């Protein structure tokens, strides 16, 4: 049975950096602030919270990406579960979207944990948590943090946990096979009629995408036309493909290997996913990444609005390109705070056609439980290309031009300093005559309707996350140089 609240209170507490409890998940650097010594505290607090909201659930379903520390974290889930009489069902290497379809397939999978640090570099790991159709975030993560702060510190026999034998391959179980069949039916069956004559290149960035993507490609009969780059687990050898700072598909520095492959084979683009495949971007052979707002603009360009669905939801970071294209299609753009959970909420409120973030999460109103699924979005993109006979390069040339910087991160010592910096910078731009509007965790400073600077605190890393848009290259460069000078003066 689950422990009650009292069983978590102890004067013998572990050394625990509470900063690992972020807004959207539990995440930190492995062996620095997310350590073997505090794993019991962290994992048992997750069990405790699921007990409070789980209505007597006696199972937790768990998946993981390919980080080496994921196996140990998974084993600690099993150890805590055994102590508490809670069954832990291991799905092995899966994507976060796949894990979230488990509840649609079986209501016993209401409580779920995904061991991943998503797009962060390999020294990070973390846990994303889900209950029924929703991700846990905000106040819910804060409640888990409160439990962990007072949690029981049980000494782990780490040498035994690290050497726990792997049970039967989770992908060979009847449950997994049936769940995959359900996921395929609900998500990918529609693509069986996809007409594709071109070579498809997928870059899994050594994340968990390939474990699911490979099965989908075979079931669709596309294996002879598909190439999967950087599949499976990153190796220990100094091979070129494994020289990957992070599984972040929004950063061009992570695509040296992919770009060489595209150019050598004269292929136009690759479809890329992050560590747990809830993000999707397109990297062109010329070294350009098509980020979330441009991908959303692509879908918008070929969407068919109806009287019932006239809204598109995106975040405050997205380019003004979306506003211009939406007006041409008689659609309404709804701006949300950063975070796919916020996008999903506004989609429900406004009965939206599609939602997406600049960080390349996407949700479609007609896709299952409205999960942000990178692999599904990739095939939806291919479907739209084929149905409309689109040449991607020609489409990019045809759309209105705004000059937008990549999302740029300025790292700081800790999260507390971010608030001070943002306050100072807000005052600076206001004094310069910019019109400053508050956004969640930061502000947006407008020099003109199409010339702006966005500055906000990241919710996953100790940094300021910024983006700049200019109506001309020179206006964007001027804003960029001013921002860099300002940050250097902090």
Secondary structure, 3 states (H helix, E strand, C coil): CCCCHHHHCCCCCCCCCHHHECCCCEEEEECCCECHHHHHHHHHHHHHHHHHHCCCCCEEEEEECCCCCHHHHHHHHHHHHHHHCCEEEEEEECCHHHHHHHHHHCHHHCEEEEECCCCCECCEEEEEEEECCEECCCHHHHHHHHHHHCCCCCCCCHHHHHCCCCCCCHHHCHHHHHHHHHHHHHHCHHHHHCCCCCCEEEECCCCCHHHHHHHHHHHHCCCCCEEEECCCCCCCCCCHHHCCCECCCCCHHHHHHHHHHHHHCCCCEEEEECCCCCCEEEEECCCCEECHHHHHHHHHHCCCCCCCCCEEEEECCCCCHHHHHHHHCCCEEEEECCCHHHHHHHHHHHCCCEEECCCCCEEECCCCCCCCCHHHHHHHHHHHHHHCCCCHHHHHHHCCCCEECCCEEEECCCHHHHHHHHHHHHHHHHHCCCEEEEECCEEEEEEECCEEEEEEECCCCCEEEEEEEECCHHHHHHHHHHHHHHHHCC
